[in-house]
Amino acid sequence: MSIAVLLLASALAGQGFGGRAGYDPIPPTTQSPAQVRWINAMPEESAYFLYVGEFGRYLPYGQRTTYVEIEGKKVAAYVGSLQGERIVNDVIVSIQPAYPHTIIFTGTPSATGTFTPIVHRDSTYGPPGKSQAQFQIINALTGGPAVDIYLDGKPWAGAQDIAFGKSTKMLGISPKVAEFEVRAAGGGASLFKMQFAAQGAVRYTGVVMGSVGALGNRGPRLFFYSF
């Protein structure tokens, strides 16, 4: 091979043909997808498909999906009819790659034409020990009033004055059948009361949903979802 050919090959390599001269090729940067589940907290009788990105699920009120992997940091969420028509415009939500998230659909789209998604990044810590159950409470009550949570008839420390869209820190109790009560914040009226068997070594997301003044199971309620 002539000296001229060798010089030309060296110059091309230095211009990015086959890598930078004296360096290894730069590997592409990739991010792990986020794991996302979503919950229907819209207190309506209508049945909907709820979409996050390209994934749509028929989801009755109070139900949740399993986690699915979603790429990117921003994704569109929207509500569709059983016939595939969009009920409302997209809402862009932000998620963090490589982390688990819960997206809670709230509002009354049949009446207002809108909905509000609450995006919550789930804990990535391991489950508690067998001597403890852990809870994180999120306020998704349509209409936006703040709430207090009472445990066994007393204000639950760390679960007071929870504003709409906000969550408590992780709260632990001993495994038992406990009474949970939702009250209007600041010593207001009792909105909902239930018994729940808290299991040791389990972590729960508790979601306050419904609408103050609504009848039946569309009134204020507290749903628990393990994860």
Beta strands, then each sheet from edge to edge (+ up, - down):
strand 1: 34-40
strand 2: 49-52
strand 3: 55-58
strand 4: 68-70
strand 5: 74-80
strand 6: 91-94
strand 7: 100-106
strand 8: 116-121
strand 9: 133-139
strand 10: 147-151
strand 11: 154-155
strand 12: 171-173
strand 13: 176-184
strand 14: 190-198
strand 15: 203-209
strand 16: 221-226
sheet 1: 4+ 1- 7- 8+
sheet 2: 3+ 2- 5+ 6-
sheet 3: 12+ 9- 15- 16+
sheet 4: 11+ 10- 13+ 14-
end
